[in-house]
């Protein structure tokens, strides 16, 4: 079984956020050489620190109530620059998020998405217009436009901390899960930002955007349930008032993913969910980093 956290390869591609369809080019050919060096350093370099890993990570879980979306703020608080990233920002709450980042004295480096969302417009485009230098990130498999594309096994570094990328398609073709590092000087227990692949006591629907219940089942069992059982699960949404779970809890109590694969596929085929009310607006916008045409 391929374990992405054992892979040290980093493969990044860059494109202009306004370009569509997507054209992948070498990172070094799309931005000035000076910027390339700084960006590669932030994404790929790692240096150990004598301070405890738990004291390094500044973490905030933020909520957007209309779409029930969680946005996550992570930063290396012990690094001189206090570099930070946002996972799954929402356009409606960008000002709130940026205000918090300013209050905490952080430097926002990346605005990342776990997938092309269908229930809200991502905040990445708006963030880029308000904070020069911030880079948007999404998976290469998503088919969306962003500054940087990640693939399974890539590591996104912010200061001395990093997130590894695991491919977890099934809700959409391009879903990824971002997992905190497994090194001894990284935060423990580990944290998995699962997007819509794995929710607390549930999972994302699989009936649109190239979704596949078979693929989702395999993704969760091979890429998330293989993490240590005390790994925290932080999903992109919750509709029942939960905020966090663990791998061990979901392996034991998730009413869908504890079933065998055929039962799971039958459950997903009979959800009879309504057409997402935001999909016709959200998906086109999110395919171009949330920047809607005027």
FENSULSUL-V464413 format. One record per helix or strand of 2 or more residues. SS is the DSSP state (2 for helix, 1 for strand). FROM is the first residue (numbers start at 1). TO is the last residue. If there is no record, write none. Layout:
SS_FROM_TO / SS_FROM_TO
This chain:
2_4_6 / 1_13_14 / 1_25_26 / 2_27_30 / 2_33_44 / 2_53_56 / 1_57_64 / 1_69_76 / 1_83_87 / 2_91_103 / 1_107_112 / 2_124_130 / 1_135_139 / 2_140_142 / 1_148_150 / 1_155_158 / 1_161_167 / 1_176_180 / 1_191_195 / 2_213_224 / 1_232_235 / 1_245_246 / 2_247_253 / 2_261_269 / 2_279_286
